[in-house]
Amino acid sequence: QVDLMESGGGLVQTGGSLRLSCAASGHIVNINTMGWYRQAPGKERELVATIPKYRPAQYGEFVQGRFTISRDYANNTIYLQMNSLKPGDTAVYCCYVDRFYTRAEYWGQGTQVTVSS
């Protein structure tokens, strides 16, 4: 089992910034991808950003250079720096981890991001 501790969500005005973090603990061997997905009310879950182990990050199309994901391999933690936030970015942001070989997936409980206009 992998436990994911998310932090950093909150309320921000349009154009503002937030930094999310997600720390993985527990049985963390063979962790491959770490990343973030989001889900807004009435919408499907969508990819925000993922970073496979020692490979380039991938971003959702809507990001358009506004967000940056980074990974601290020593501490099994990822960060999502979000800049130029828009009301459309309002959603619950969930941390995601998967493993090599088994492809097992783990999800955090989510952190709310609200962008006011």
HUMOFEN-V191837 format. One record per residue. N is the residue number from 1. RES is the residue in one letter. PHI is phi in whole degrees, -180 to 180 (none if undefined). OMEGA is omega in whole degrees, -180 to 180 (* if undefined). BURIAL is 1 if it has 24 or more other ideal C-beta (glycine too) atoms within 12 Angstrom, else 0. Layout:
n->(N;N)
res->(RES;RES)
phi->(PHI;PHI)
omega->(OMEGA;OMEGA)
burial->(BURIAL;BURIAL)
This chain:
n->(1;2;3;4;5;6;7;8;9;10;11;12;13;14;15;16;17;18;19;20;21;22;23;24;25;26;27;28;29;30;31;32;33;34;35;36;37;38;39;40;41;42;43;44;45;46;47;48;49;50;51;52;53;54;55;56;57;58;59;60;61;62;63;64;65;66;67;68;69;70;71;72;73;74;75;76;77;78;79;80;81;82;83;84;85;86;87;88;89;90;91;92;93;94;95;96;97;98;99;100;101;102;103;104;105;106;107;108;109;110;111;112;113;114;115;116;117)
res->(Q;V;D;L;M;E;S;G;G;G;L;V;Q;T;G;G;S;L;R;L;S;C;A;A;S;G;H;I;V;N;I;N;T;M;G;W;Y;R;Q;A;P;G;K;E;R;E;L;V;A;T;I;P;K;Y;R;P;A;Q;Y;G;E;F;V;Q;G;R;F;T;I;S;R;D;Y;A;N;N;T;I;Y;L;Q;M;N;S;L;K;P;G;D;T;A;V;Y;C;C;Y;V;D;R;F;Y;T;R;A;E;Y;W;G;Q;G;T;Q;V;T;V;S;S)
phi->(none;-116;-101;-120;-109;-100;-156;109;-72;160;-106;-144;-83;-53;91;-81;-131;-142;-126;-96;-133;-144;-109;-97;-145;98;-86;-104;-75;57;-73;-105;-87;-124;-176;-131;-123;-139;-144;-98;-56;78;-121;-79;-66;-137;-68;-100;-163;-135;-139;-68;-59;57;-131;-66;-74;-125;-130;-66;-60;-71;-65;49;80;-85;-114;-135;-100;-139;-135;-101;-69;-66;-113;50;-129;-121;-130;-128;-88;-116;-118;50;-68;-122;-55;-67;-85;-63;-178;-91;-102;-115;-80;-137;-140;-135;-108;-62;68;-81;60;-60;-117;-134;-128;-80;-78;101;-131;-80;-119;-125;-115;-91;-89)
omega->(177;176;-178;179;-178;175;173;179;179;-179;-180;178;176;-179;-179;-176;172;175;177;173;179;180;179;177;-178;-179;-168;176;176;175;179;-175;168;-179;-178;168;177;177;176;-179;177;-179;178;176;-179;178;171;-180;174;179;176;-176;178;177;-177;178;175;-176;171;-176;-176;-175;174;173;-177;-176;175;176;177;-174;174;-174;-179;-176;177;-177;172;179;174;175;-177;180;178;-176;-178;176;178;176;179;-177;168;-179;-176;176;-176;177;169;-176;163;170;-177;-176;177;-178;178;-177;172;-178;178;176;-175;171;180;-180;-178;-179;*)
burial->(0;1;0;1;1;1;1;1;1;0;0;1;0;0;0;0;0;1;1;1;1;1;1;1;0;0;0;1;0;0;1;1;1;1;1;1;1;1;0;1;0;0;0;0;0;1;1;1;1;1;1;0;0;0;0;0;1;0;1;1;0;0;1;0;0;1;1;0;1;0;1;0;0;0;0;1;1;1;1;1;1;1;0;0;1;1;0;0;1;1;1;1;1;1;1;1;1;1;1;0;0;0;0;0;0;1;1;1;0;1;1;1;1;1;1;0;0)
